[in-house]
Amino acid sequence: MRVLLVEDDADLSRQLKTALGDAGYAVDHAPDGEEAHYLGENEPYDVIVLDLGLPKIDGVSVLERWRREGKTTPVLILTARGAWSDKVAGFDAGADDYLTKPFHTEELLARL
C-alpha cells in the first residue's frame, strides 16, 4: 500500500517512515502543505496521513483543495490539535479519520 506522509517535524517523519516501511508500506514524504498538495494531486496514493500545522499551506486547506478537485483518497489527520472544534473542522474538510498527538504507532497502523 502506498502512503503519503505529510509531516513537518523531521524527527517524527523519520520515525513514521521507518515504522510504516517496516509494516510493509511504501512511503512518500511531504514536509509542507505545498508539496503535499502537489504530490496528492499528481501521484496515486492508497492513503494520506496529514498533519494540520504545516508550513506554506495548512493541512485543512490542502485537504479542502483535494476534495474540491475530486480526490477521494482516504485521509487520516495526525495532529496535536485535539479540541473537538478542530476535529469537526477536519471531518468537515473531508477527513476520513483523526488521530491526535501524542499517539502510539500501533494505533496509527491499526487505523491504516
FENZI-V494408 format. One record per pair of residues at least 4 apart in sequence whose ideal C-beta (glycine too) atoms are under 8 Angstrom apart, sorted by sequence separation. I is the first residue (numbers start at 1). GAP is how many residues later the second one is. If there is no record, write none. Layout:
BEGIN
[[I:GAP] [I:GAP]]
END
This chain:
BEGIN
[[9:4] [10:4] [11:4] [12:4] [13:4] [14:4] [15:4] [16:4] [17:4] [18:4] [19:4] [21:4] [31:4] [32:4] [33:4] [34:4] [35:4] [36:4] [37:4] [38:4] [39:4] [54:4] [57:4] [58:4] [59:4] [60:4] [61:4] [62:4] [63:4] [64:4] [65:4] [67:4] [82:4] [83:4] [84:4] [85:4] [86:4] [87:4] [88:4] [89:4] [91:4] [99:4] [103:4] [104:4] [105:4] [106:4] [107:4] [108:4] [7:5] [8:5] [20:5] [21:5] [30:5] [40:5] [53:5] [54:5] [57:5] [66:5] [81:5] [82:5] [90:5] [103:5] [7:6] [21:6] [30:6] [39:6] [52:6] [53:6] [20:7] [52:7] [66:7] [79:7] [91:7] [5:8] [30:8] [40:8] [51:8] [52:8] [54:8] [90:8] [99:8] [7:9] [30:9] [50:9] [66:9] [99:9] [17:10] [5:11] [16:11] [28:11] [79:11] [87:11] [5:12] [17:12] [36:12] [50:12] [63:12] [99:12] [50:13] [77:13] [36:14] [63:14] [97:14] [5:15] [28:15] [13:16] [3:17] [28:17] [13:18] [36:18] [59:18] [77:18] [82:18] [75:19] [76:19] [79:19] [81:19] [37:20] [59:20] [75:20] [76:20] [77:20] [79:20] [80:20] [10:21] [33:21] [35:21] [36:21] [75:21] [76:21] [77:21] [78:21] [79:21] [80:21] [3:22] [5:22] [7:22] [32:22] [33:22] [34:22] [40:22] [74:22] [75:22] [76:22] [77:22] [79:22] [1:23] [2:23] [3:23] [4:23] [5:23] [6:23] [8:23] [32:23] [33:23] [34:23] [36:23] [74:23] [76:23] [78:23] [1:24] [2:24] [3:24] [4:24] [5:24] [6:24] [7:24] [8:24] [31:24] [32:24] [33:24] [1:25] [2:25] [3:25] [4:25] [5:25] [32:25] [33:25] [37:25] [41:25] [48:25] [50:25] [52:25] [78:25] [2:26] [4:26] [33:26] [36:26] [40:26] [47:26] [48:26] [49:26] [50:26] [51:26] [53:26] [67:26] [6:27] [46:27] [47:27] [48:27] [49:27] [50:27] [51:27] [52:27] [53:27] [63:27] [67:27] [33:28] [37:28] [41:28] [45:28] [46:28] [47:28] [48:28] [50:28] [51:28] [53:28] [66:28] [33:29] [37:29] [47:29] [49:29] [52:29] [60:29] [64:29] [6:30] [41:30] [60:30] [63:30] [64:30] [78:30] [40:31] [63:31] [4:32] [63:32] [76:32] [16:33] [40:33] [60:33] [52:34] [4:35] [76:35] [4:36] [76:36] [52:38] [4:39] [2:41] [4:41] [2:42] [3:42] [6:42] [7:42] [9:42] [2:43] [3:43] [4:43] [6:43] [8:43] [2:44] [3:44] [4:44] [5:44] [6:44] [7:44] [1:45] [3:45] [4:45] [6:45] [8:45] [50:45] [1:46] [3:46] [8:46] [8:47] [6:48] [6:53] [6:56] [49:59] [49:63] [47:65] [7:71] [19:86] [23:86] [25:87] [16:89] [19:89] [20:89] [15:90] [19:90] [16:92] [20:92] [3:109] [1:111]]
END
